[in-house]
Amino acid sequence: MGILIVTVPCGKEKSAKLEILDCLFPKDHEAYFIEHKYSGILILESKLSSDELARLILNCPTAYVHKVIPVDAIVNSNLDSIIEKIKELVKNKKGKIRVDCRRRGRSIQSSHEVEVVVGRVLKELGYTIDLKKPEYLAIINIIDEWTAISFGPMERFIDKRAYNGLQKS
């Protein structure tokens, strides 16, 4: 089972859902979106792996998909749970890393605080923090009481705007 976080333009969620499901239908006609109250973000669940879902969306023409983030783990939205899962995901890897946190809701006070604390833990594990040219990316999406955590090389995370000829953010 795989989960994706997909960012889309605010107000275009319904159109984005349709084009994403069209992309996935030949491989998984039972994929579905998890409902929540935030605009500009879709949470997709499928029987396919997160990375396979991301590849299918990358190779499919879309107008509304911005970023595609394969999710490795879901934890409760508290700093201890996030840190423990990050430690587990980064085990036996070393290199330059950037931590990005996006917070929706008020379960955790500050996304910046999460980035700083997780960055400190990663430095203790032997990583070098590099915001400009990292080899790895740790993405933390806090959505109310649960948090989606993703870790991997930069090429694992897709910004479709770059593929569509639009400027990256």
Buried (B, 14 or more C-beta within 10 A) or exposed (E): EBBBBBBBBEEBBEBBBEBBBEBBEEEBEEBEBEEBEEEBBBBBBBEBEBBBBBBBBBEBEBEBBBBBBBBBBBBEBBBEBBBBBBBEBBEEBEEBBBBBBBBBBEBBEEBEEBBBBBBEBBEEBEBEBEEEEBBBBBBBBBBBEBBBBBBBEEEBBBBBBEEEEEEEE
